[in-house]
Amino acid sequence: MENKKIFLASPHMSDEGYEQAYIKEAFDTNWVAPLGENVNKFEQELSEYVGSKTGAALSSGTAAIHMALKALDVKKGDIVFCPSLTFSATANPIIYQNATPVFIDSERDTWNMDPLSLEKAFEKYPNPKAVIVVHLYGTPAKIDEIKAICDKHNVPLVEDAAESLGSTYKGKETGTFGKYGIYSFNGNKIITTSGGGMLVSEDEERIAKVRFWSTQAREKARHYQHNEIGYNYRMSNIVAGIGRGQLKVLNDRIAKKTEIYNTYKEAFKSISEIEMQPTPEDTKPNHWLSVITIKEDSKVTPLQIIEALEKENIESRPVWKPMHMQPVFEKCDYIQVAEKSVSEDLFTRGVCLPSDTKMTMEEQERVIKIIKGLF
Ligand SMILES: *Cc1c(COP(=O)(O)O)cnc(C)c1O
């Protein structure tokens, strides 16, 4: 008898059927494609939720990062600072623009971009075109410190808030601190549209430009007129309908993710070898994923935990493998101030635990029991 599978994070549509109602509306009015009411409203509603002036609904979070860099005129020969400990989609768009990433180490308080390493990077490369910060697993980075450094050097900040929709730092939403912020609605994120992304900013003119580039850069002319290279990056009206429905349950999802995090935290209190990703002061993470690290001297390894869970049909994952360790980025520079690379250490010792909002208390107890059994 197979145990019911427990996922890391899977799509969770509303019980009320909000998503299908918006899709039905799109069908009924034949606004199936390409744009339409749902796209406009999703842009407005998400921007309102996070407190941003405007947003462009796009086909993915990766496309949103790409458009942010293009809007900042990142191009061949430019340097962009980027945390090493992240998903590759943060860094790939730097390459799409033929620019060069320089990877920055993490700090231990939040696991995100280390302000001291960022300072050091500025000493070596005084004129980067942009800095990308990531709020890993939903935990906000040290935004005040990072923003102060960027402001001092007059370099724009892009926030990759793909994992942190709804997380706040000193009461303000992640994604709204930089010149541009991006969100992802990929299948595993805290809300999903099956796939999609959003670029937000206070700069209405630049966002209008991104909408233009994302619809093949068609100039206003009866014939097809192109003065610039375009992209097919726009979100469809059907997909945006799912997003509008999901936005209505975002607060419920954050509440459940937080409960999951707190349950793990309480359960592992008694095991000194397990530490949770910290929740920094003045922040309210969305707790997209609950992540633990295992102390170096423990007899239990992260791989043992992952394999023990896998045997019971439970999904877990190592922490992201840092970008400076990836063969595809092996020629890129990596800046750290710590004697021992923090991102490498977190990768070696970390495990992402099942954080699925459809997981029941009993199922989470199963996960906890298996892990505790190893210690
Ligand atoms: C998911 C993710 C992205 C990419 O978003 P997509 O919508 O999948 O393209 C970018 N950065 C981070 C940190 C992510 O987790």
The ligand as a Tripos MOL2 file, in Angstrom:
@<TRIPOS>MOLECULE
LIG
   15    15     1     0     0
SMALL
NO_CHARGES

@<TRIPOS>ATOM
      1 C1         10.4110   30.4670   -9.5330 C.3       1 LIG1
      2 C2         11.4920   31.4480   -9.4860 C.ar      1 LIG1
      3 C3         11.7890   32.2630  -10.5780 C.ar      1 LIG1
      4 C4         11.2090   32.0840  -11.9350 C.3       1 LIG1
      5 O1          9.8580   32.1950  -12.0450 O.3       1 LIG1
      6 P1          9.0950   31.4540  -13.2640 P.3       1 LIG1
      7 O2          7.7220   31.9840  -13.1950 O.co2     1 LIG1
      8 O3          9.1740   29.9830  -12.9840 O.co2     1 LIG1
      9 O4          9.7960   31.8200  -14.5240 O.co2     1 LIG1
     10 C5         12.7750   33.2220  -10.4270 C.ar      1 LIG1
     11 N1         13.4420   33.3710   -9.2820 N.ar      1 LIG1
     12 C6         13.1920   32.5920   -8.2170 C.ar      1 LIG1
     13 C7         13.9720   32.8370   -6.9690 C.3       1 LIG1
     14 C8         12.2420   31.5950   -8.2900 C.ar      1 LIG1
     15 O5         12.0330   30.7950   -7.2280 O.3       1 LIG1
@<TRIPOS>BOND
     1     1     2 1
     2     2     3 ar
     3     2    14 ar
     4     3     4 1
     5     3    10 ar
     6     4     5 1
     7     5     6 1
     8     6     7 2
     9     6     8 1
    10     6     9 1
    11    10    11 ar
    12    11    12 ar
    13    12    13 1
    14    12    14 ar
    15    14    15 1
@<TRIPOS>SUBSTRUCTURE
     1 LIG1         1 GROUP 0 **** ****
